[in-house]
Amino acid sequence: MSKLPPISAPMERRWREFRYQYLPFLAFGLCVLGTIALWEEFAVPRRAHSATPTQASMPTLAPPQGSVATVSPVTFNTALITNPPPALSD
């Protein structure tokens, strides 16, 4: 008996098999990657980096032009503040 060449499956059937076997895993993987990307972008807090930790910027409005905002540096005193505990009395 002679061997006959295999009959190829129609494209519609190959597409259906792909949809049932591989597409759910592909969609799940893309959802996981999208969730990770959104989590990194919006849920994880960002650290604020500044040149000196004792200085910050404070936006203020310029007096002559009420709509123009300028930024002036603000410095903080880093001295340790100690408050004695209040005396407990009956």
Backbone bond lengths (Angstrom), bond angles and torsions (degrees), N, CA, C in turn:
res aa  C-N    CA-C-N  psi(-1)  N-CA   C-N-CA  omega(-1)  CA-C   N-CA-C  phi
1 M - - - 1.443 - - 1.528 108.20 -
2 S 1.297 116.47 132.09 1.463 121.02 -178.50 1.534 110.00 -83.72
3 K 1.342 114.06 145.82 1.459 118.95 178.63 1.513 109.48 -80.05
4 L 1.293 114.34 132.82 1.458 119.83 177.10 1.525 109.27 -98.05
5 P 1.315 117.39 149.10 1.467 118.94 178.09 1.531 110.13 -67.28
6 P 1.334 117.90 147.86 1.473 119.85 -179.29 1.528 110.87 -67.64
7 I 1.288 114.66 146.69 1.460 120.43 178.33 1.527 106.99 -87.03
8 S 1.318 115.92 125.84 1.470 119.05 -178.72 1.528 109.93 -75.69
9 A 1.325 114.16 147.23 1.466 120.14 -179.82 1.523 109.18 -75.92
10 P 1.311 116.92 147.15 1.459 119.23 177.68 1.540 110.63 -64.30
11 M 1.303 115.17 154.50 1.469 120.90 -178.39 1.529 111.57 -60.37
12 E 1.309 117.46 -34.70 1.463 120.91 179.90 1.529 111.04 -61.89
13 R 1.308 116.13 -41.17 1.465 119.40 -179.96 1.520 111.05 -70.67
14 R 1.335 118.63 -39.34 1.463 121.30 177.66 1.522 110.66 -64.30
15 W 1.322 118.01 -39.37 1.460 122.02 178.08 1.528 110.60 -64.68
16 R 1.356 116.36 -41.85 1.460 120.52 178.75 1.522 110.74 -63.01
17 E 1.320 118.55 -43.14 1.461 121.35 178.36 1.527 111.06 -64.05
18 F 1.326 116.93 -38.86 1.459 120.28 177.20 1.530 110.48 -63.31
19 R 1.337 115.94 -43.71 1.465 119.91 -179.81 1.522 111.40 -62.02
20 Y 1.296 118.87 -39.84 1.461 122.12 -176.85 1.528 112.87 -79.95
21 Q 1.326 118.27 -33.80 1.460 120.46 -173.03 1.525 113.56 -95.50
22 Y 1.317 117.86 -40.40 1.462 119.84 -170.93 1.526 114.61 -111.56
23 L 1.298 118.08 -31.15 1.455 120.93 -175.59 1.527 113.51 -62.47
24 P 1.332 121.07 -38.96 1.477 118.93 176.61 1.535 112.96 -60.72
25 F 1.324 118.10 -40.70 1.457 120.89 178.18 1.528 111.06 -67.17
26 L 1.307 117.00 -39.49 1.457 121.38 178.10 1.529 110.65 -64.54
27 A 1.322 116.86 -44.61 1.472 120.78 179.20 1.531 110.52 -64.85
28 F 1.322 117.74 -41.63 1.458 120.72 178.64 1.527 110.75 -62.54
29 G 1.319 116.52 -44.81 1.469 120.10 178.81 1.526 112.09 -61.51
30 L 1.326 117.04 -41.93 1.466 120.03 178.09 1.525 111.27 -66.07
31 C 1.323 117.63 -37.04 1.468 120.47 176.88 1.525 110.86 -64.93
32 V 1.325 117.22 -40.59 1.464 120.19 178.12 1.525 110.20 -64.08
33 L 1.323 117.59 -45.06 1.464 120.53 178.53 1.526 111.57 -63.11
34 G 1.322 117.65 -41.02 1.461 120.65 177.27 1.511 112.43 -64.70
35 T 1.332 116.76 -39.43 1.460 120.74 177.82 1.527 110.73 -64.07
36 I 1.309 117.08 -42.69 1.467 120.81 178.41 1.521 110.23 -62.84
37 A 1.335 117.11 -44.27 1.462 120.23 179.96 1.529 111.22 -62.74
38 L 1.328 117.37 -43.56 1.470 120.11 178.87 1.522 110.84 -67.41
39 W 1.325 117.52 -38.01 1.462 121.02 179.58 1.533 109.95 -62.92
40 E 1.333 116.35 -45.52 1.460 120.19 179.53 1.523 111.24 -63.53
41 E 1.312 117.24 -35.16 1.466 121.27 -175.72 1.519 112.64 -78.69
42 F 1.324 117.93 -41.87 1.456 119.80 -169.92 1.523 115.26 -115.43
43 A 1.297 120.71 -25.80 1.461 121.33 -172.90 1.521 113.20 -96.86
44 V 1.324 118.13 -32.21 1.451 121.07 -177.67 1.526 108.48 -82.52
45 P 1.343 118.73 123.66 1.464 119.37 -179.73 1.523 111.25 -68.47
46 R 1.285 114.90 144.69 1.465 120.46 179.26 1.519 109.16 -92.90
47 R 1.310 116.05 149.11 1.460 120.86 177.01 1.520 108.91 -89.15
48 A 1.308 115.58 137.71 1.453 120.84 177.57 1.523 108.72 -88.73
49 H 1.308 116.04 123.79 1.456 121.24 179.20 1.520 108.11 -107.02
50 S 1.311 116.57 131.31 1.455 120.33 175.09 1.521 108.07 -133.82
51 A 1.320 115.09 161.24 1.461 119.67 -177.85 1.521 110.59 -64.92
52 T 1.322 116.32 -45.70 1.454 120.01 177.52 1.519 108.05 -125.49
53 P 1.309 118.42 135.49 1.461 119.17 -177.03 1.527 113.76 -71.97
54 T 1.336 117.68 -11.72 1.464 119.87 -178.19 1.516 111.97 -97.54
55 Q 1.328 118.22 10.99 1.450 120.34 -176.70 1.521 109.59 -131.53
56 A 1.319 116.21 140.48 1.453 121.71 178.20 1.522 108.31 -138.28
57 S 1.311 116.74 172.38 1.453 121.49 178.19 1.511 109.52 -111.33
58 M 1.331 115.36 142.16 1.447 120.71 179.29 1.522 108.20 -128.02
59 P 1.335 118.67 115.31 1.465 119.24 178.96 1.527 110.78 -73.45
60 T 1.316 115.27 136.30 1.466 120.94 176.89 1.523 108.54 -134.07
61 L 1.311 116.41 155.70 1.458 121.02 176.61 1.513 109.25 -89.65
62 A 1.325 117.07 135.19 1.455 121.53 178.02 1.530 108.82 -71.95
63 P 1.340 118.20 137.14 1.471 120.71 -176.32 1.533 114.49 -61.43
64 P 1.343 121.12 -46.34 1.470 117.84 -176.21 1.534 113.02 -67.04
65 Q 1.310 117.44 -46.28 1.460 120.71 178.68 1.518 106.62 -105.72
66 G 1.291 117.69 105.28 1.454 121.71 -175.19 1.511 114.58 -66.35
67 S 1.326 118.08 -13.05 1.462 119.23 -176.59 1.519 113.18 -103.15
68 V 1.334 118.07 -2.39 1.461 120.66 -178.21 1.527 108.06 -97.82
69 A 1.299 116.79 124.83 1.459 121.53 -179.75 1.518 109.41 -99.63
70 T 1.311 116.41 137.37 1.463 121.59 175.13 1.521 107.74 -121.90
71 V 1.319 115.35 158.56 1.455 120.83 -178.45 1.518 108.28 -114.41
72 S 1.317 116.50 127.01 1.459 120.78 177.42 1.518 108.24 -120.65
73 P 1.337 117.40 139.89 1.472 118.92 -178.92 1.519 111.19 -71.58
74 V 1.309 115.13 145.39 1.458 122.61 177.39 1.514 106.82 -121.04
75 T 1.328 117.13 131.63 1.462 119.69 178.57 1.522 109.09 -110.30
76 F 1.308 114.09 150.40 1.448 121.11 -178.92 1.517 109.19 -118.37
77 N 1.307 116.06 142.97 1.447 120.97 176.05 1.526 107.80 -80.58
78 T 1.322 115.72 128.77 1.466 119.31 -176.63 1.517 112.11 -97.98
79 A 1.345 117.96 13.79 1.460 120.46 179.47 1.525 109.35 -66.44
80 L 1.300 115.42 144.18 1.449 121.50 -178.97 1.523 109.09 -74.70
81 I 1.314 115.95 127.38 1.460 121.14 179.29 1.518 107.77 -97.97
82 T 1.308 115.33 122.06 1.461 119.04 178.71 1.519 108.21 -119.62
83 N 1.275 116.27 125.45 1.447 122.53 175.81 1.514 107.74 -113.04
84 P 1.332 116.52 125.79 1.463 116.89 177.93 1.515 110.14 -67.69
85 P 1.313 117.44 145.96 1.471 118.74 179.26 1.527 109.49 -66.01
86 P 1.300 117.06 145.70 1.466 118.76 179.74 1.533 110.18 -65.49
87 A 1.341 113.63 146.59 1.469 118.13 -179.89 1.533 108.99 -74.76
88 L 1.294 114.22 130.49 1.452 119.12 179.20 1.527 108.75 -88.44
89 S 1.291 115.43 127.52 1.470 118.64 178.12 1.516 108.63 -134.47
90 D 1.306 114.06 147.57 1.462 119.08 179.84 1.501 110.81 -93.65
